[in-house]
């Protein structure tokens, strides 16, 4: 049967050849592994919409080639402080979260 994940496995960081990573529509997903920062060499698009994420790991700010980040429709209350390190970021979607201030 189908089971929802509450956290992605740390091995996600080993997928260092991908340009686009999408983990959406998994309402049980609450946490992302710190190893997400290991995708810094290539990742350009990260889609995390329609999950139950409560926070983004600070390591997400190491994704220097990231152009699109979609974390809409989650349970985020804040964003990582170093979000301005994402110098290639062109599109950020944080709609339908609980974020009251931008870092």
PAVEXFI-717378 format. One line per 5 residues: number of its first residue (from 0); their letters; for each residue x, y, z of C-alpha. Coordinates in steps of 0.1 Angstrom, whole numbers, plus 5000, padded with zeros to 4 digits. Layout:
<pts>
NUM> A> X,Y,Z; ...;
</pts>
This chain:
<pts>
0> XXXXX> 5000,5000,5000; 5008,5037,4998; 5026,5052,5028; 5035,5089,5032; 5070,5098,5043;
5> XXXXX> 5075,5122,5072; 5111,5128,5062; 5132,5123,5031; 5162,5099,5035; 5196,5115,5039;
10> XXXXX> 5207,5097,5007; 5190,5125,4988; 5222,5144,4990; 5240,5117,4969; 5218,5125,4939;
15> XXXXX> 5243,5153,4929; 5238,5150,4891; 5201,5162,4891; 5190,5197,4879; 5153,5194,4890;
20> XXXXX> 5140,5178,4922; 5103,5176,4929; 5088,5162,4961; 5052,5175,4961; 5018,5164,4972;
25> XXXXX> 5030,5144,5001; 5010,5157,5031; 5030,5136,5056; 5064,5152,5046; 5074,5174,5075;
30> XXXXX> 5112,5175,5074; 5140,5177,5048; 5174,5162,5054; 5204,5185,5060; 5221,5167,5031;
35> XXXXX> 5200,5186,5007; 5228,5212,5006; 5250,5185,4989; 5230,5192,4957; 5247,5226,4954;
40> XXXXX> 5267,5218,4923; 5238,5214,4899; 5203,5218,4913; 5184,5246,4896; 5148,5238,4905;
45> XXXXX> 5134,5226,4938; 5096,5219,4941; 5084,5212,4976; 5047,5223,4973; 5017,5207,4990;
50> XXXXX> 5036,5190,5018; 5035,5195,5056; 5070,5211,5059; 5074,5230,5091; 5108,5244,5083;
55> XXXXX> 5135,5244,5056; 5170,5233,5066; 5196,5261,5066; 5216,5240,5041; 5191,5249,5014;
60> XXXXX> 5209,5282,5013; 5240,5264,4998; 5222,5257,4966; 5240,5285,4946; 5226,5275,4912;
65> XXXXX> 5190,5273,4924; 5167,5294,4901; 5133,5283,4913; 5121,5273,4948; 5085,5264,4953;
70> XXXXX> 5076,5256,4989; 5040,5268,4987; 5011,5251,5006; 5032,5239,5035; 5033,5248,5072;
75> XXXXX> 5063,5270,5072; 5064,5297,5098; 5098,5312,5088; 5125,5310,5061; 5162,5304,5066;
80> XXXXX> 5182,5336,5075; 5207,5331,5047; 5182,5329,5019; 5199,5358,5002; 5228,5334,4995;
85> XXXXX> 5207,5320,4967; 5221,5345,4942; 5207,5327,4911; 5171,5326,4925; 5146,5340,4901;
90> XXXXX> 5114,5326,4914; 5103,5320,4950; 5068,5307,4958; 5059,5307,4995; 5022,5311,4992;
95> XXXXX> 4998,5295,5017; 5022,5291,5046; 5024,5308,5080; 5053,5331,5072; 5049,5366,5088;
100> XXX> 5083,5381,5080; 5108,5377,5053; 5145,5373,5064;
</pts>
